[in-house]
Amino acid sequence: PRRAPRRAAPPAMPTVPINRDELHEKIGEVMTEEQFDELCFEYGIELDEVTTEETVKRKEAGEAANAGNSAEEDVIYKVDVPANRYDLLCVEGIARALNVFRRRITAPQYRLVPATGAPGTHDGPQKITVSPEVALVRPFVVCATLRGVTFDAKRYKSFIELQDKLHQNLCKRRELVAIGTHDLAKLKGPFTYEAQPPSDIRFVPLKPAEQDREFAADELLDYYDEHDRNLRKFNHIIRDSVVWPVLRDSERTVLSLPPIINGAKSAITLETKDVFIECTANDAWKASMVLDTMVTMFSEYCAEPFTIEPVEVVGADGTSKMYPDLTTRELVTGVDFINRSVGAEIDQDRIVDLLTRMQLTAQPTIGEDGKAAVSVVIPPTRTDVIHACDVMEDVAISYGYNNIEQIVPATPSQGKQQPVNKLSDLLRAVIAQAGYTEILTFALCSYEENFAGLLREDDKQTGVIIGNPKGQDFEVVRSSLLPGMLKTCSANRDAALPLRLFEVSDVCLLDTSKDVGARNERHICALYSSTTSGFEQIHGVMDKVMQACGVPPAPKGKPEEGYSIQEGDDPTLFAGRQAAVLVRGKRVGSMGIVRPEVLAKFDITYPCSVLEMEIEFALSEGK
């Protein structure tokens, strides 16, 4: 039989270690390794490795992994899960998902329950006030409370490991979000989220645990730089800020110095009953997502399972909002689309039933096109479901890939290269034969390089800006090949002259007519650099490209009959020493000598001439 393919996800799949006996207890059945392996594949996850706890410890210590395993050692299953399934990063989430999948339980309903006590008491509603100064360093905070939690050693370990997994995955190593968990009984609300000079923040941190020592915040980071290799890798996140973030209770006790370390006073133990969770962040949406994941996974251990007590967050502007959000979303997906994509004939009621196995509540409905559809309610745990394709994939997993009949397509087809790629390969060969070296540069670049570096204004209608970029070099999807070309020229400024480079690749441009709001456009870019500008060299490349595309030179006065040039206005190029390239009267690119100001921004010492033009016009030429 065919094995079910694993669920689509980014290449780096998190690995979750699970104690086998604990897993058997939670799923209510003792399975063999082969049975559990098959169940994982059916659900779209993978049993990657079977090991023991002692073996894992020996590997971490650098000892021989096979040194005398004991039959009494706890067996550990290492399970690979999709990188966008944050609800599967702990044994609680995996066991719950598999139990719902196997119809042993129904998907839990998470409820927000207000506090029962009076304001200002331990049992009362909690509130945190945000100071305006945190906007300088880490502007957002969200919080929640879990009441009556029952911990044991395994649950506590899983609680800590989930935080670590989220920090490594969704939180981007604490740069976007940092999680702090505290024993509420050891604190007194209301709380404040402030930003202060590091010398003004003094507290006893959770680490070093062997020292009951008070540190100033800057002293603590210096200590971690020297003595703690795990925590020092986060120091850079706030090190250069004028003020550092800090959470305090009403008695000025420090809860945490995010994103570095919690205070020792509020440390959670196995005896902790009420857990206060705070997430500080540079991204409010990601913070809410992380908080939802934490509370939905571990609210099953509350005195009243799957209940969460909200916390009021008062922003710096005085606005108030309750967290966690735990809102559900609705997505309507057509039955025809699901069946066509899956390759099976599944009726509407069966699709509703299959989706319940994936923790998605669904009801039959009628779509906007008047045809049968399903209305899917997406719970806060399933942040990976954002499109009808995700609903379709869950139906396919629940239906079983092995149950999809293999058939020969009704319409025979013959695979071949996409026309634009065939054209690109042709032009690569033509330009390489002219003595130019092909380069391949990143599709992402900095905002500065894409606009100001080329002396171009951002009209807000061209560049595709990246939300929460990993670094300054990846802020925008390039709308021109020139930044990468000029950076490559700069990196090779010691190479023998003349320097001849070219690239044939896509740029990305905003386009409201597309369903994703942007489109790719295939461009060609060539650069000539020497002791002289070499404009005639670039002009020759343009003529060669047109010849290869089968576009003749336009007769004088008849630009619609071929290609021509006219005076250009590209701010990157010298005025009077540039030209706009036209095909059949339509502008497709420009060429000319690069302005010295642009060369200086890219640290290039020799004059350069460049050509950049889109090439998809050639597809309509019938070539």
Summary of the structure (lengths in Angstrom):
residues: 623
radius of gyration: 30.0
end to end distance: 46.0
largest distance: 90.4
contacts: 1947
relative contact order: 0.08
helix: 32%
strand: 26%
